[in-house]
Amino acid sequence: MGLLAALAVNIIGGAVIYLTGGLLLPLVAPMLGFGAAGIGAGTTAAAAQAYYGNLVAGSIISKLTAAAMLAPTP
């Protein structure tokens, strides 16, 4: 599950960030598990973070987390 979750978050999240300029971020981020409080427990984003362990600044997961926390999504 971890590898598939990591691939899904990176491919979908990367497309949202880089191909749409972040315009679809408020729609896609909650579907992946990112929200105003950070990464939700038991979500795809949580599985991806557990797979990677410590994340570096500037990674797609850290960018999605920061963007979701700055522009709160439901």
C-alpha positions in Angstrom: 0.0 0.0 0.0 2.8 2.4 0.8 4.5 2.4 -2.6 1.2 2.7 -4.4 0.1 5.6 -2.1 3.5 7.3 -2.6 3.2 7.0 -6.4 -0.4 8.2 -6.4 0.4 11.3 -4.2 3.4 12.2 -6.2 1.9 11.7 -9.7 -1.5 13.3 -8.9 0.0 16.0 -6.6 2.7 16.8 -9.0 0.3 17.2 -11.8 -1.9 19.5 -9.7 1.0 21.7 -8.6 3.0 21.9 -11.8 0.5 21.4 -14.6 -2.4 23.5 -13.3 -0.4 26.0 -11.3 -2.1 24.9 -8.1 -5.6 25.9 -9.3 -7.1 22.5 -8.7 -5.4 22.2 -5.3 -8.5 23.0 -3.2 -10.3 20.1 -5.0 -7.6 17.5 -5.1 -5.8 18.0 -1.8 -8.7 16.8 0.4 -9.2 13.7 -1.8 -5.6 12.7 -1.1 -5.8 13.4 2.6 -4.3 16.9 3.0 -6.2 19.4 5.0 -6.0 22.5 7.2 -4.6 20.5 10.1 -2.0 18.7 8.0 -2.1 15.1 6.8 -5.1 13.2 8.0 -4.7 9.8 9.7 -5.5 6.8 7.6 -5.5 8.6 4.3 -3.5 8.1 1.1 -1.2 11.0 2.1 -0.5 9.3 5.5 0.4 6.1 3.8 2.7 7.9 1.4 4.4 9.8 4.3 4.8 6.5 6.2 6.4 4.9 3.2 8.9 7.8 2.8 9.6 8.4 6.5 11.3 11.8 6.9 10.5 14.1 4.1 12.7 16.8 2.8 11.7 20.4 2.3 10.5 21.1 -1.3 9.2 17.6 -1.9 5.7 17.2 -3.5 4.2 16.0 -0.2 5.6 18.9 1.7 4.4 21.3 -0.9 0.9 19.8 -0.8 0.9 19.9 3.0 2.0 23.5 3.1 -0.5 24.6 0.4 -3.4 22.8 2.1 -2.6 24.4 5.5 -2.3 27.9 4.0 -5.5 27.7 2.0 -7.7 25.6 4.2 -9.8 23.0 2.5 -12.9 21.4 3.9 
